[in-house]
Amino acid sequence: MDRMSDELTRLFAAKEARRRILAAQSFPEKIRILVRLQALAAPILRARGRQVRVWAPESSTQSPLQPSLGNQVDTE
């Protein structure tokens, strides 16, 4: 049982470290991460019949803080 406790302690410490790393990132980087997560989730949600709009394609050179309507992905 002690081994399980040690493993849980290690996992919780790693989770806390990851949260601190993410919290320290700049706002634009956090938005890039969010857009990437949207792009990853979009095919799954579309397969479930949901309408999905990804803020801006990751390959876009435009700032994710200022998406234009031309860069948004909208499906029916």
C-alpha positions as CSV (number, residue, x, y, z in Angstrom):
1,M,0.0,0.0,0.0
2,D,2.9,2.3,0.6
3,R,4.0,2.0,-3.0
4,M,0.5,3.2,-4.1
5,S,0.8,6.2,-1.7
6,D,4.2,7.1,-3.1
7,E,2.9,6.9,-6.7
8,L,-0.1,9.1,-5.8
9,T,2.2,11.6,-4.1
10,R,4.4,11.7,-7.3
11,L,1.4,12.1,-9.6
12,F,-0.1,15.0,-7.5
13,A,3.3,16.7,-7.4
14,A,3.7,16.4,-11.2
15,K,0.1,17.7,-11.7
16,E,0.9,20.8,-9.5
17,A,4.2,21.4,-11.3
18,R,2.3,21.3,-14.7
19,R,-0.3,23.8,-13.4
20,R,2.4,26.2,-12.3
21,I,4.1,25.9,-15.7
22,L,0.9,26.7,-17.5
23,A,0.0,29.5,-15.1
24,A,3.4,31.2,-15.8
25,Q,2.9,31.2,-19.6
26,S,2.0,34.5,-21.4
27,F,-1.7,35.2,-22.3
28,P,-1.1,34.8,-26.0
29,E,0.5,31.4,-25.4
30,K,-2.5,30.3,-23.4
31,I,-4.7,31.4,-26.2
32,R,-2.6,29.4,-28.7
33,I,-3.0,26.3,-26.4
34,L,-6.7,26.8,-26.2
35,V,-7.1,27.1,-30.0
36,R,-5.0,23.9,-30.4
37,L,-7.3,22.1,-28.0
38,Q,-10.3,23.3,-29.9
39,A,-8.8,22.0,-33.1
40,L,-8.1,18.6,-31.5
41,A,-11.6,18.3,-30.1
42,A,-13.4,19.5,-33.3
43,P,-13.4,16.3,-35.3
44,I,-14.7,14.3,-32.3
45,L,-17.5,16.8,-31.7
46,R,-18.4,17.0,-35.4
47,A,-18.6,13.2,-35.4
48,R,-21.2,13.5,-32.6
49,G,-23.2,15.9,-34.8
50,R,-22.2,19.1,-33.0
51,Q,-21.5,22.4,-34.8
52,V,-18.0,23.5,-34.1
53,R,-16.1,26.8,-34.6
54,V,-12.4,26.8,-34.0
55,W,-11.3,30.4,-33.2
56,A,-8.4,30.5,-35.7
57,P,-6.3,27.8,-37.5
58,E,-3.0,27.1,-35.8
59,S,-1.2,27.6,-39.1
60,S,-2.5,31.1,-39.3
61,T,0.1,33.9,-39.1
62,Q,-2.6,36.2,-37.6
63,S,-2.6,36.7,-33.9
64,P,-5.0,34.4,-32.1
65,L,-6.1,37.4,-30.1
66,Q,-7.6,39.1,-33.2
67,P,-9.3,36.3,-35.2
68,S,-11.0,37.5,-38.4
69,L,-14.2,35.9,-39.7
70,G,-12.2,34.5,-42.6
71,N,-10.0,32.5,-40.3
72,Q,-12.8,30.8,-38.4
73,V,-13.8,27.3,-39.2
74,D,-17.6,26.9,-39.2
75,T,-19.3,23.6,-40.1
76,E,-22.9,22.8,-40.4
